[in-house]
């Protein structure tokens, strides 16, 4: 399992993310590709995110949700 550091994820331009209040939400599809793991068990919410200049509603999860979902696999 690839180790995760949230500071590195925030800086990584290949992972789409959005901040609500003080919490970062990461696009699950990007995280699954980055980790090369199945993240289907991770709890998510649909949030609007600007991707390639267009606003889309995508499945997003917090860093903690992703960590918790990975442990259950």
CHARMM internal coordinates of N, CA and C (Angstrom, degrees):
IC EDIT
DIST 1 N 1 CA 1.4453
DIST 1 CA 1 C 1.5274
ANGL 1 N 1 CA 1 C 108.51
DIST 1 C 2 N 1.3089
ANGL 1 CA 1 C 2 N 116.50
DIHE 1 N 1 CA 1 C 2 N 129.99
DIST 2 N 2 CA 1.4558
ANGL 1 C 2 N 2 CA 122.39
DIHE 1 CA 1 C 2 N 2 CA -178.98
DIST 2 CA 2 C 1.5376
ANGL 2 N 2 CA 2 C 109.87
DIHE 1 C 2 N 2 CA 2 C -70.27
DIST 2 C 3 N 1.3394
ANGL 2 CA 2 C 3 N 118.20
DIHE 2 N 2 CA 2 C 3 N 130.50
DIST 3 N 3 CA 1.4663
ANGL 2 C 3 N 3 CA 119.34
DIHE 2 CA 2 C 3 N 3 CA 178.40
DIST 3 CA 3 C 1.5310
ANGL 3 N 3 CA 3 C 110.99
DIHE 2 C 3 N 3 CA 3 C -69.15
DIST 3 C 4 N 1.3281
ANGL 3 CA 3 C 4 N 115.84
DIHE 3 N 3 CA 3 C 4 N 148.98
DIST 4 N 4 CA 1.4617
ANGL 3 C 4 N 4 CA 121.03
DIHE 3 CA 3 C 4 N 4 CA -178.12
DIST 4 CA 4 C 1.5135
ANGL 4 N 4 CA 4 C 111.35
DIHE 3 C 4 N 4 CA 4 C -119.23
DIST 4 C 5 N 1.3140
ANGL 4 CA 4 C 5 N 116.42
DIHE 4 N 4 CA 4 C 5 N 135.13
DIST 5 N 5 CA 1.4597
ANGL 4 C 5 N 5 CA 123.23
DIHE 4 CA 4 C 5 N 5 CA 173.19
DIST 5 CA 5 C 1.5212
ANGL 5 N 5 CA 5 C 105.93
DIHE 4 C 5 N 5 CA 5 C -128.32
DIST 5 C 6 N 1.3356
ANGL 5 CA 5 C 6 N 116.82
DIHE 5 N 5 CA 5 C 6 N 120.61
DIST 6 N 6 CA 1.4614
ANGL 5 C 6 N 6 CA 119.91
DIHE 5 CA 5 C 6 N 6 CA -175.01
DIST 6 CA 6 C 1.5264
ANGL 6 N 6 CA 6 C 111.75
DIHE 5 C 6 N 6 CA 6 C -63.51
DIST 6 C 7 N 1.3134
ANGL 6 CA 6 C 7 N 118.89
DIHE 6 N 6 CA 6 C 7 N -34.84
DIST 7 N 7 CA 1.4722
ANGL 6 C 7 N 7 CA 120.79
DIHE 6 CA 6 C 7 N 7 CA 179.37
DIST 7 CA 7 C 1.5243
ANGL 7 N 7 CA 7 C 111.01
DIHE 6 C 7 N 7 CA 7 C -60.10
DIST 7 C 8 N 1.3410
ANGL 7 CA 7 C 8 N 117.44
DIHE 7 N 7 CA 7 C 8 N -37.57
DIST 8 N 8 CA 1.4553
ANGL 7 C 8 N 8 CA 120.97
DIHE 7 CA 7 C 8 N 8 CA 178.70
DIST 8 CA 8 C 1.5310
ANGL 8 N 8 CA 8 C 111.32
DIHE 7 C 8 N 8 CA 8 C -71.23
DIST 8 C 9 N 1.3359
ANGL 8 CA 8 C 9 N 116.53
DIHE 8 N 8 CA 8 C 9 N -36.45
DIST 9 N 9 CA 1.4692
ANGL 8 C 9 N 9 CA 120.51
DIHE 8 CA 8 C 9 N 9 CA 179.21
DIST 9 CA 9 C 1.5215
ANGL 9 N 9 CA 9 C 111.18
DIHE 8 C 9 N 9 CA 9 C -65.11
DIST 9 C 10 N 1.3244
ANGL 9 CA 9 C 10 N 116.65
DIHE 9 N 9 CA 9 C 10 N -38.62
DIST 10 N 10 CA 1.4601
ANGL 9 C 10 N 10 CA 120.72
DIHE 9 CA 9 C 10 N 10 CA -179.57
DIST 10 CA 10 C 1.5236
ANGL 10 N 10 CA 10 C 110.54
DIHE 9 C 10 N 10 CA 10 C -63.85
DIST 10 C 11 N 1.3288
ANGL 10 CA 10 C 11 N 117.02
DIHE 10 N 10 CA 10 C 11 N -35.76
DIST 11 N 11 CA 1.4626
ANGL 10 C 11 N 11 CA 121.59
DIHE 10 CA 10 C 11 N 11 CA -179.02
DIST 11 CA 11 C 1.5271
ANGL 11 N 11 CA 11 C 113.24
DIHE 10 C 11 N 11 CA 11 C -82.12
DIST 11 C 12 N 1.3348
ANGL 11 CA 11 C 12 N 117.77
DIHE 11 N 11 CA 11 C 12 N -18.87
DIST 12 N 12 CA 1.4621
ANGL 11 C 12 N 12 CA 122.27
DIHE 11 CA 11 C 12 N 12 CA -175.25
DIST 12 CA 12 C 1.5330
ANGL 12 N 12 CA 12 C 110.71
DIHE 11 C 12 N 12 CA 12 C -73.64
DIST 12 C 13 N 1.3223
ANGL 12 CA 12 C 13 N 116.39
DIHE 12 N 12 CA 12 C 13 N 115.60
DIST 13 N 13 CA 1.4640
ANGL 12 C 13 N 13 CA 121.43
DIHE 12 CA 12 C 13 N 13 CA -177.29
DIST 13 CA 13 C 1.5281
ANGL 13 N 13 CA 13 C 112.87
DIHE 12 C 13 N 13 CA 13 C -74.75
DIST 13 C 14 N 1.3329
ANGL 13 CA 13 C 14 N 118.56
DIHE 13 N 13 CA 13 C 14 N -14.61
DIST 14 N 14 CA 1.4684
ANGL 13 C 14 N 14 CA 120.56
DIHE 13 CA 13 C 14 N 14 CA -179.02
DIST 14 CA 14 C 1.5256
ANGL 14 N 14 CA 14 C 111.96
DIHE 13 C 14 N 14 CA 14 C -80.70
DIST 14 C 15 N 1.3312
ANGL 14 CA 14 C 15 N 116.91
DIHE 14 N 14 CA 14 C 15 N -11.24
DIST 15 N 15 CA 1.4646
ANGL 14 C 15 N 15 CA 121.15
DIHE 14 CA 14 C 15 N 15 CA -179.25
DIST 15 CA 15 C 1.5236
ANGL 15 N 15 CA 15 C 108.49
DIHE 14 C 15 N 15 CA 15 C -107.49
DIST 15 C 16 N 1.3305
ANGL 15 CA 15 C 16 N 115.60
DIHE 15 N 15 CA 15 C 16 N 117.15
DIST 16 N 16 CA 1.4638
ANGL 15 C 16 N 16 CA 119.70
DIHE 15 CA 15 C 16 N 16 CA 176.44
DIST 16 CA 16 C 1.5146
ANGL 16 N 16 CA 16 C 108.89
DIHE 15 C 16 N 16 CA 16 C -72.91
DIST 16 C 17 N 1.3226
ANGL 16 CA 16 C 17 N 114.81
DIHE 16 N 16 CA 16 C 17 N 137.28
DIST 17 N 17 CA 1.4608
ANGL 16 C 17 N 17 CA 120.68
DIHE 16 CA 16 C 17 N 17 CA -177.43
DIST 17 CA 17 C 1.5236
ANGL 17 N 17 CA 17 C 109.43
DIHE 16 C 17 N 17 CA 17 C -150.87
DIST 17 C 18 N 1.3293
ANGL 17 CA 17 C 18 N 115.36
DIHE 17 N 17 CA 17 C 18 N 160.23
DIST 18 N 18 CA 1.4570
ANGL 17 C 18 N 18 CA 120.94
DIHE 17 CA 17 C 18 N 18 CA 178.18
DIST 18 CA 18 C 1.5298
ANGL 18 N 18 CA 18 C 107.26
DIHE 17 C 18 N 18 CA 18 C -145.27
DIST 18 C 19 N 1.3423
ANGL 18 CA 18 C 19 N 115.76
DIHE 18 N 18 CA 18 C 19 N 145.36
DIST 19 N 19 CA 1.4609
ANGL 18 C 19 N 19 CA 119.58
DIHE 18 CA 18 C 19 N 19 CA -179.70
DIST 19 CA 19 C 1.5210
ANGL 19 N 19 CA 19 C 109.47
DIHE 18 C 19 N 19 CA 19 C -107.05
DIST 19 C 20 N 1.3349
ANGL 19 CA 19 C 20 N 116.01
DIHE 19 N 19 CA 19 C 20 N 127.54
DIST 20 N 20 CA 1.4556
ANGL 19 C 20 N 20 CA 122.92
DIHE 19 CA 19 C 20 N 20 CA 173.64
DIST 20 CA 20 C 1.5108
ANGL 20 N 20 CA 20 C 107.00
DIHE 19 C 20 N 20 CA 20 C -118.35
DIST 20 C 21 N 1.3201
ANGL 20 CA 20 C 21 N 116.21
DIHE 20 N 20 CA 20 C 21 N 126.71
DIST 21 N 21 CA 1.4641
ANGL 20 C 21 N 21 CA 122.76
DIHE 20 CA 20 C 21 N 21 CA -171.53
DIST 21 CA 21 C 1.5241
ANGL 21 N 21 CA 21 C 107.90
DIHE 20 C 21 N 21 CA 21 C 54.70
DIST 21 C 22 N 1.3150
ANGL 21 CA 21 C 22 N 117.63
DIHE 21 N 21 CA 21 C 22 N -114.34
DIST 22 N 22 CA 1.4720
ANGL 21 C 22 N 22 CA 119.42
DIHE 21 CA 21 C 22 N 22 CA -179.93
DIST 22 CA 22 C 1.5168
ANGL 22 N 22 CA 22 C 111.86
DIHE 21 C 22 N 22 CA 22 C -112.71
DIST 22 C 23 N 1.3260
ANGL 22 CA 22 C 23 N 117.42
DIHE 22 N 22 CA 22 C 23 N 6.84
DIST 23 N 23 CA 1.4650
ANGL 22 C 23 N 23 CA 120.78
DIHE 22 CA 22 C 23 N 23 CA -174.06
DIST 23 CA 23 C 1.5287
ANGL 23 N 23 CA 23 C 111.36
DIHE 22 C 23 N 23 CA 23 C -109.75
DIST 23 C 24 N 1.3292
ANGL 23 CA 23 C 24 N 115.36
DIHE 23 N 23 CA 23 C 24 N 137.68
DIST 24 N 24 CA 1.4650
ANGL 23 C 24 N 24 CA 121.70
DIHE 23 CA 23 C 24 N 24 CA 177.27
DIST 24 CA 24 C 1.5107
ANGL 24 N 24 CA 24 C 110.02
DIHE 23 C 24 N 24 CA 24 C -89.90
DIST 24 C 25 N 1.3368
ANGL 24 CA 24 C 25 N 116.13
DIHE 24 N 24 CA 24 C 25 N 138.86
DIST 25 N 25 CA 1.4591
ANGL 24 C 25 N 25 CA 123.04
DIHE 24 CA 24 C 25 N 25 CA 174.70
DIST 25 CA 25 C 1.5212
ANGL 25 N 25 CA 25 C 107.11
DIHE 24 C 25 N 25 CA 25 C -119.41
DIST 25 C 26 N 1.3225
ANGL 25 CA 25 C 26 N 115.95
DIHE 25 N 25 CA 25 C 26 N 132.32
DIST 26 N 26 CA 1.4590
ANGL 25 C 26 N 26 CA 122.82
DIHE 25 CA 25 C 26 N 26 CA -175.48
DIST 26 CA 26 C 1.5196
ANGL 26 N 26 CA 26 C 109.87
DIHE 25 C 26 N 26 CA 26 C -109.84
DIST 26 C 27 N 1.3322
ANGL 26 CA 26 C 27 N 116.07
DIHE 26 N 26 CA 26 C 27 N 140.38
DIST 27 N 27 CA 1.4609
ANGL 26 C 27 N 27 CA 120.39
DIHE 26 CA 26 C 27 N 27 CA 177.73
DIST 27 CA 27 C 1.5316
ANGL 27 N 27 CA 27 C 108.41
DIHE 26 C 27 N 27 CA 27 C -67.09
DIST 27 C 28 N 1.3290
ANGL 27 CA 27 C 28 N 116.56
DIHE 27 N 27 CA 27 C 28 N 121.56
DIST 28 N 28 CA 1.4671
ANGL 27 C 28 N 28 CA 121.31
DIHE 27 CA 27 C 28 N 28 CA -174.37
DIST 28 CA 28 C 1.5205
ANGL 28 N 28 CA 28 C 113.09
DIHE 27 C 28 N 28 CA 28 C -60.71
DIST 28 C 29 N 1.3093
ANGL 28 CA 28 C 29 N 117.05
DIHE 28 N 28 CA 28 C 29 N -38.90
DIST 29 N 29 CA 1.4656
ANGL 28 C 29 N 29 CA 120.21
DIHE 28 CA 28 C 29 N 29 CA -179.66
DIST 29 CA 29 C 1.5349
ANGL 29 N 29 CA 29 C 110.61
DIHE 28 C 29 N 29 CA 29 C -61.34
DIST 29 C 30 N 1.3310
ANGL 29 CA 29 C 30 N 116.87
DIHE 29 N 29 CA 29 C 30 N -41.71
DIST 30 N 30 CA 1.4647
ANGL 29 C 30 N 30 CA 120.97
DIHE 29 CA 29 C 30 N 30 CA 178.28
DIST 30 CA 30 C 1.5263
ANGL 30 N 30 CA 30 C 111.35
DIHE 29 C 30 N 30 CA 30 C -66.36
DIST 30 C 31 N 1.3265
ANGL 30 CA 30 C 31 N 116.26
DIHE 30 N 30 CA 30 C 31 N -39.55
DIST 31 N 31 CA 1.4663
ANGL 30 C 31 N 31 CA 120.35
DIHE 30 CA 30 C 31 N 31 CA -179.86
DIST 31 CA 31 C 1.5312
ANGL 31 N 31 CA 31 C 110.96
DIHE 30 C 31 N 31 CA 31 C -67.29
DIST 31 C 32 N 1.3238
ANGL 31 CA 31 C 32 N 117.20
DIHE 31 N 31 CA 31 C 32 N -39.54
DIST 32 N 32 CA 1.4639
ANGL 31 C 32 N 32 CA 120.72
DIHE 31 CA 31 C 32 N 32 CA 178.78
DIST 32 CA 32 C 1.5289
ANGL 32 N 32 CA 32 C 109.92
DIHE 31 C 32 N 32 CA 32 C -63.21
DIST 32 C 33 N 1.3243
ANGL 32 CA 32 C 33 N 117.31
DIHE 32 N 32 CA 32 C 33 N -41.23
DIST 33 N 33 CA 1.4580
ANGL 32 C 33 N 33 CA 121.50
DIHE 32 CA 32 C 33 N 33 CA 178.33
DIST 33 CA 33 C 1.5303
ANGL 33 N 33 CA 33 C 110.51
DIHE 32 C 33 N 33 CA 33 C -66.54
DIST 33 C 34 N 1.3211
ANGL 33 CA 33 C 34 N 117.29
DIHE 33 N 33 CA 33 C 34 N -44.09
DIST 34 N 34 CA 1.4652
ANGL 33 C 34 N 34 CA 123.28
DIHE 33 CA 33 C 34 N 34 CA -179.96
DIST 34 CA 34 C 1.5320
ANGL 34 N 34 CA 34 C 111.19
DIHE 33 C 34 N 34 CA 34 C -61.02
DIST 34 C 35 N 1.3318
ANGL 34 CA 34 C 35 N 115.67
DIHE 34 N 34 CA 34 C 35 N -44.01
DIST 35 N 35 CA 1.4710
ANGL 34 C 35 N 35 CA 120.77
DIHE 34 CA 34 C 35 N 35 CA -177.30
DIST 35 CA 35 C 1.5239
ANGL 35 N 35 CA 35 C 112.64
DIHE 34 C 35 N 35 CA 35 C -85.86
DIST 35 C 36 N 1.3371
ANGL 35 CA 35 C 36 N 116.16
DIHE 35 N 35 CA 35 C 36 N -16.53
DIST 36 N 36 CA 1.4674
ANGL 35 C 36 N 36 CA 121.35
DIHE 35 CA 35 C 36 N 36 CA -173.57
DIST 36 CA 36 C 1.5298
ANGL 36 N 36 CA 36 C 110.54
DIHE 35 C 36 N 36 CA 36 C 55.99
DIST 36 C 37 N 1.3365
ANGL 36 CA 36 C 37 N 114.06
DIHE 36 N 36 CA 36 C 37 N 46.74
DIST 37 N 37 CA 1.4652
ANGL 36 C 37 N 37 CA 121.89
DIHE 36 CA 36 C 37 N 37 CA -178.59
DIST 37 CA 37 C 1.5294
ANGL 37 N 37 CA 37 C 109.71
DIHE 36 C 37 N 37 CA 37 C -135.35
DIST 37 C 38 N 1.3225
ANGL 37 CA 37 C 38 N 115.36
DIHE 37 N 37 CA 37 C 38 N 158.71
DIST 38 N 38 CA 1.4552
ANGL 37 C 38 N 38 CA 122.26
DIHE 37 CA 37 C 38 N 38 CA 172.87
DIST 38 CA 38 C 1.5255
ANGL 38 N 38 CA 38 C 107.68
DIHE 37 C 38 N 38 CA 38 C -83.89
DIST 38 C 39 N 1.3158
ANGL 38 CA 38 C 39 N 117.19
DIHE 38 N 38 CA 38 C 39 N 117.83
DIST 39 N 39 CA 1.4625
ANGL 38 C 39 N 39 CA 121.03
DIHE 38 CA 38 C 39 N 39 CA -179.93
DIST 39 CA 39 C 1.5282
ANGL 39 N 39 CA 39 C 111.32
DIHE 38 C 39 N 39 CA 39 C -110.54
DIST 39 C 40 N 1.3198
ANGL 39 CA 39 C 40 N 116.82
DIHE 39 N 39 CA 39 C 40 N 27.21
DIST 40 N 40 CA 1.4629
ANGL 39 C 40 N 40 CA 120.95
DIHE 39 CA 39 C 40 N 40 CA -176.75
DIST 40 CA 40 C 1.5332
ANGL 40 N 40 CA 40 C 112.60
DIHE 39 C 40 N 40 CA 40 C -66.43
DIST 40 C 41 N 1.3238
ANGL 40 CA 40 C 41 N 118.71
DIHE 40 N 40 CA 40 C 41 N -19.03
DIST 41 N 41 CA 1.4641
ANGL 40 C 41 N 41 CA 121.76
DIHE 40 CA 40 C 41 N 41 CA -179.88
DIST 41 CA 41 C 1.5283
ANGL 41 N 41 CA 41 C 112.91
DIHE 40 C 41 N 41 CA 41 C -88.58
DIST 41 C 42 N 1.3119
ANGL 41 CA 41 C 42 N 117.51
DIHE 41 N 41 CA 41 C 42 N -3.90
DIST 42 N 42 CA 1.4651
ANGL 41 C 42 N 42 CA 121.85
DIHE 41 CA 41 C 42 N 42 CA -178.32
DIST 42 CA 42 C 1.5280
ANGL 42 N 42 CA 42 C 109.58
DIHE 41 C 42 N 42 CA 42 C -76.99
DIST 42 C 43 N 1.3441
ANGL 42 CA 42 C 43 N 115.99
DIHE 42 N 42 CA 42 C 43 N 133.17
DIST 43 N 43 CA 1.4621
ANGL 42 C 43 N 43 CA 120.51
DIHE 42 CA 42 C 43 N 43 CA 175.87
DIST 43 CA 43 C 1.5205
ANGL 43 N 43 CA 43 C 108.37
DIHE 42 C 43 N 43 CA 43 C -69.41
DIST 43 C 44 N 1.3265
ANGL 43 CA 43 C 44 N 116.95
DIHE 43 N 43 CA 43 C 44 N 139.06
DIST 44 N 44 CA 1.4588
ANGL 43 C 44 N 44 CA 120.02
DIHE 43 CA 43 C 44 N 44 CA -176.29
DIST 44 CA 44 C 1.5202
ANGL 44 N 44 CA 44 C 110.89
DIHE 43 C 44 N 44 CA 44 C -140.99
DIST 44 C 45 N 1.3183
ANGL 44 CA 44 C 45 N 115.01
DIHE 44 N 44 CA 44 C 45 N 166.93
DIST 45 N 45 CA 1.4566
ANGL 44 C 45 N 45 CA 123.62
DIHE 44 CA 44 C 45 N 45 CA 171.94
DIST 45 CA 45 C 1.5246
ANGL 45 N 45 CA 45 C 107.19
DIHE 44 C 45 N 45 CA 45 C -130.43
DIST 45 C 46 N 1.3130
ANGL 45 CA 45 C 46 N 116.85
DIHE 45 N 45 CA 45 C 46 N 156.13
DIST 46 N 46 CA 1.4634
ANGL 45 C 46 N 46 CA 120.85
DIHE 45 CA 45 C 46 N 46 CA 174.47
DIST 46 CA 46 C 1.5224
ANGL 46 N 46 CA 46 C 107.85
DIHE 45 C 46 N 46 CA 46 C -92.38
DIST 46 C 47 N 1.3094
ANGL 46 CA 46 C 47 N 116.31
DIHE 46 N 46 CA 46 C 47 N 123.22
DIST 47 N 47 CA 1.4600
ANGL 46 C 47 N 47 CA 121.49
DIHE 46 CA 46 C 47 N 47 CA 179.88
DIST 47 CA 47 C 1.5227
ANGL 47 N 47 CA 47 C 110.53
DIHE 46 C 47 N 47 CA 47 C -130.00
DIST 47 C 48 N 1.3405
ANGL 47 CA 47 C 48 N 116.28
DIHE 47 N 47 CA 47 C 48 N 150.63
DIST 48 N 48 CA 1.4652
ANGL 47 C 48 N 48 CA 118.68
DIHE 47 CA 47 C 48 N 48 CA 175.29
DIST 48 CA 48 C 1.5218
ANGL 48 N 48 CA 48 C 109.88
DIHE 47 C 48 N 48 CA 48 C -73.84
DIST 48 C 49 N 1.3176
ANGL 48 CA 48 C 49 N 116.09
DIHE 48 N 48 CA 48 C 49 N 136.96
DIST 49 N 49 CA 1.4573
ANGL 48 C 49 N 49 CA 121.16
DIHE 48 CA 48 C 49 N 49 CA -179.19
DIST 49 CA 49 C 1.5214
ANGL 49 N 49 CA 49 C 107.95
DIHE 48 C 49 N 49 CA 49 C -144.43
DIST 49 C 50 N 1.3250
ANGL 49 CA 49 C 50 N 116.71
DIHE 49 N 49 CA 49 C 50 N 136.61
DIST 50 N 50 CA 1.4663
ANGL 49 C 50 N 50 CA 120.93
DIHE 49 CA 49 C 50 N 50 CA 178.42
DIST 50 CA 50 C 1.5298
ANGL 50 N 50 CA 50 C 108.04
DIHE 49 C 50 N 50 CA 50 C -86.34
DIST 50 C 51 N 1.3449
ANGL 50 CA 50 C 51 N 115.48
DIHE 50 N 50 CA 50 C 51 N 115.41
DIST 51 N 51 CA 1.4592
ANGL 50 C 51 N 51 CA 122.36
DIHE 50 CA 50 C 51 N 51 CA -179.22
DIST 51 CA 51 C 1.5221
ANGL 51 N 51 CA 51 C 107.76
DIHE 50 C 51 N 51 CA 51 C -126.09
DIST 51 C 52 N 1.3147
ANGL 51 CA 51 C 52 N 115.92
DIHE 51 N 51 CA 51 C 52 N 122.98
DIST 52 N 52 CA 1.4676
ANGL 51 C 52 N 52 CA 122.12
DIHE 51 CA 51 C 52 N 52 CA -178.31
DIST 52 CA 52 C 1.5309
ANGL 52 N 52 CA 52 C 111.80
DIHE 51 C 52 N 52 CA 52 C 51.89
DIST 52 C 53 N 1.3283
ANGL 52 CA 52 C 53 N 116.03
DIHE 52 N 52 CA 52 C 53 N 40.49
DIST 53 N 53 CA 1.4579
ANGL 52 C 53 N 53 CA 121.29
DIHE 52 CA 52 C 53 N 53 CA 176.15
DIST 53 CA 53 C 1.5115
ANGL 53 N 53 CA 53 C 115.48
DIHE 52 C 53 N 53 CA 53 C 81.76
DIST 53 C 54 N 1.3256
ANGL 53 CA 53 C 54 N 118.25
DIHE 53 N 53 CA 53 C 54 N -2.00
DIST 54 N 54 CA 1.4565
ANGL 53 C 54 N 54 CA 121.42
DIHE 53 CA 53 C 54 N 54 CA 179.91
DIST 54 CA 54 C 1.5126
ANGL 54 N 54 CA 54 C 110.49
DIHE 53 C 54 N 54 CA 54 C -119.61
DIST 54 C 55 N 1.3339
ANGL 54 CA 54 C 55 N 116.61
DIHE 54 N 54 CA 54 C 55 N 140.91
DIST 55 N 55 CA 1.4587
ANGL 54 C 55 N 55 CA 120.41
DIHE 54 CA 54 C 55 N 55 CA 179.33
DIST 55 CA 55 C 1.5279
ANGL 55 N 55 CA 55 C 109.59
DIHE 54 C 55 N 55 CA 55 C -85.71
DIST 55 C 56 N 1.3366
ANGL 55 CA 55 C 56 N 115.28
DIHE 55 N 55 CA 55 C 56 N 127.53
DIST 56 N 56 CA 1.4638
ANGL 55 C 56 N 56 CA 121.91
DIHE 55 CA 55 C 56 N 56 CA 179.10
DIST 56 CA 56 C 1.5239
ANGL 56 N 56 CA 56 C 108.70
DIHE 55 C 56 N 56 CA 56 C -130.34
DIST 56 C 57 N 1.3223
ANGL 56 CA 56 C 57 N 116.72
DIHE 56 N 56 CA 56 C 57 N 152.48
DIST 57 N 57 CA 1.4572
ANGL 56 C 57 N 57 CA 120.91
DIHE 56 CA 56 C 57 N 57 CA 171.01
DIST 57 CA 57 C 1.5228
ANGL 57 N 57 CA 57 C 106.76
DIHE 56 C 57 N 57 CA 57 C -94.62
DIST 57 C 58 N 1.3284
ANGL 57 CA 57 C 58 N 116.56
DIHE 57 N 57 CA 57 C 58 N 121.19
DIST 58 N 58 CA 1.4584
ANGL 57 C 58 N 58 CA 121.47
DIHE 57 CA 57 C 58 N 58 CA -175.61
DIST 58 CA 58 C 1.5226
ANGL 58 N 58 CA 58 C 110.47
DIHE 57 C 58 N 58 CA 58 C -129.58
DIST 58 C 59 N 1.3292
ANGL 58 CA 58 C 59 N 115.78
DIHE 58 N 58 CA 58 C 59 N 160.58
DIST 59 N 59 CA 1.4579
ANGL 58 C 59 N 59 CA 121.62
DIHE 58 CA 58 C 59 N 59 CA 175.74
DIST 59 CA 59 C 1.5237
ANGL 59 N 59 CA 59 C 108.65
DIHE 58 C 59 N 59 CA 59 C -72.67
DIST 59 C 60 N 1.3276
ANGL 59 CA 59 C 60 N 116.07
DIHE 59 N 59 CA 59 C 60 N 123.60
DIST 60 N 60 CA 1.4649
ANGL 59 C 60 N 60 CA 121.46
DIHE 59 CA 59 C 60 N 60 CA -178.62
DIST 60 CA 60 C 1.5290
ANGL 60 N 60 CA 60 C 109.33
DIHE 59 C 60 N 60 CA 60 C -131.17
DIST 60 C 61 N 1.3361
ANGL 60 CA 60 C 61 N 114.46
DIHE 60 N 60 CA 60 C 61 N 153.89
DIST 61 N 61 CA 1.4564
ANGL 60 C 61 N 61 CA 120.43
DIHE 60 CA 60 C 61 N 61 CA 177.44
DIST 61 CA 61 C 1.5220
ANGL 61 N 61 CA 61 C 108.93
DIHE 60 C 61 N 61 CA 61 C -144.75
DIST 61 C 62 N 1.3159
ANGL 61 CA 61 C 62 N 115.05
DIHE 61 N 61 CA 61 C 62 N 154.75
DIST 62 N 62 CA 1.4633
ANGL 61 C 62 N 62 CA 119.99
DIHE 61 CA 61 C 62 N 62 CA 176.15
DIST 62 CA 62 C 1.5273
ANGL 62 N 62 CA 62 C 109.19
DIHE 61 C 62 N 62 CA 62 C -78.51
DIST 62 C 63 N 1.3066
ANGL 62 CA 62 C 63 N 115.65
DIHE 62 N 62 CA 62 C 63 N 165.64
DIST 63 N 63 CA 1.4565
ANGL 62 C 63 N 63 CA 121.74
DIHE 62 CA 62 C 63 N 63 CA 177.50
DIST 63 CA 63 C 1.5330
ANGL 63 N 63 CA 63 C 110.59
DIHE 62 C 63 N 63 CA 63 C -57.41
DIST 63 C 64 N 1.3280
ANGL 63 CA 63 C 64 N 116.20
DIHE 63 N 63 CA 63 C 64 N -43.81
DIST 64 N 64 CA 1.4749
ANGL 63 C 64 N 64 CA 120.92
DIHE 63 CA 63 C 64 N 64 CA -179.60
DIST 64 CA 64 C 1.5263
ANGL 64 N 64 CA 64 C 111.61
DIHE 63 C 64 N 64 CA 64 C -64.55
DIST 64 C 65 N 1.3360
ANGL 64 CA 64 C 65 N 117.14
DIHE 64 N 64 CA 64 C 65 N -40.57
DIST 65 N 65 CA 1.4724
ANGL 64 C 65 N 65 CA 120.69
DIHE 64 CA 64 C 65 N 65 CA 177.60
DIST 65 CA 65 C 1.5171
ANGL 65 N 65 CA 65 C 111.35
DIHE 64 C 65 N 65 CA 65 C -62.24
DIST 65 C 66 N 1.3307
ANGL 65 CA 65 C 66 N 116.35
DIHE 65 N 65 CA 65 C 66 N -39.49
DIST 66 N 66 CA 1.4684
ANGL 65 C 66 N 66 CA 120.77
DIHE 65 CA 65 C 66 N 66 CA 179.54
DIST 66 CA 66 C 1.5257
ANGL 66 N 66 CA 66 C 110.04
DIHE 65 C 66 N 66 CA 66 C -66.33
DIST 66 C 67 N 1.3331
ANGL 66 CA 66 C 67 N 117.01
DIHE 66 N 66 CA 66 C 67 N -44.75
DIST 67 N 67 CA 1.4670
ANGL 66 C 67 N 67 CA 120.10
DIHE 66 CA 66 C 67 N 67 CA 178.36
DIST 67 CA 67 C 1.5338
ANGL 67 N 67 CA 67 C 111.06
DIHE 66 C 67 N 67 CA 67 C -60.58
DIST 67 C 68 N 1.3215
ANGL 67 CA 67 C 68 N 116.99
DIHE 67 N 67 CA 67 C 68 N -43.94
DIST 68 N 68 CA 1.4682
ANGL 67 C 68 N 68 CA 121.21
DIHE 67 CA 67 C 68 N 68 CA -178.98
DIST 68 CA 68 C 1.5283
ANGL 68 N 68 CA 68 C 110.44
DIHE 67 C 68 N 68 CA 68 C -64.85
DIST 68 C 69 N 1.3197
ANGL 68 CA 68 C 69 N 117.83
DIHE 68 N 68 CA 68 C 69 N -41.72
DIST 69 N 69 CA 1.4619
ANGL 68 C 69 N 69 CA 122.19
DIHE 68 CA 68 C 69 N 69 CA 179.14
DIST 69 CA 69 C 1.5113
ANGL 69 N 69 CA 69 C 112.45
DIHE 68 C 69 N 69 CA 69 C -66.03
DIST 69 C 70 N 1.3173
ANGL 69 CA 69 C 70 N 117.27
DIHE 69 N 69 CA 69 C 70 N -34.64
DIST 70 N 70 CA 1.4686
ANGL 69 C 70 N 70 CA 120.78
DIHE 69 CA 69 C 70 N 70 CA 178.99
DIST 70 CA 70 C 1.5223
ANGL 70 N 70 CA 70 C 110.73
DIHE 69 C 70 N 70 CA 70 C -68.43
DIST 70 C 71 N 1.3169
ANGL 70 CA 70 C 71 N 118.35
DIHE 70 N 70 CA 70 C 71 N -36.88
DIST 71 N 71 CA 1.4624
ANGL 70 C 71 N 71 CA 122.05
DIHE 70 CA 70 C 71 N 71 CA -177.76
DIST 71 CA 71 C 1.5194
ANGL 71 N 71 CA 71 C 111.69
DIHE 70 C 71 N 71 CA 71 C -67.68
DIST 71 C 72 N 1.3452
ANGL 71 CA 71 C 72 N 115.92
DIHE 71 N 71 CA 71 C 72 N -29.73
DIST 72 N 72 CA 1.4605
ANGL 71 C 72 N 72 CA 119.59
DIHE 71 CA 71 C 72 N 72 CA -178.09
DIST 72 CA 72 C 1.5132
ANGL 72 N 72 CA 72 C 112.53
DIHE 71 C 72 N 72 CA 72 C -75.73
DIST 72 C 73 N 1.3167
ANGL 72 CA 72 C 73 N 117.52
DIHE 72 N 72 CA 72 C 73 N -17.98
DIST 73 N 73 CA 1.4714
ANGL 72 C 73 N 73 CA 119.85
DIHE 72 CA 72 C 73 N 73 CA -176.96
DIST 73 CA 73 C 1.5094
ANGL 73 N 73 CA 73 C 111.78
DIHE 72 C 73 N 73 CA 73 C -76.50
END
COOR INIT
IC SEED 1 N 1 CA 1 C
IC BUILD
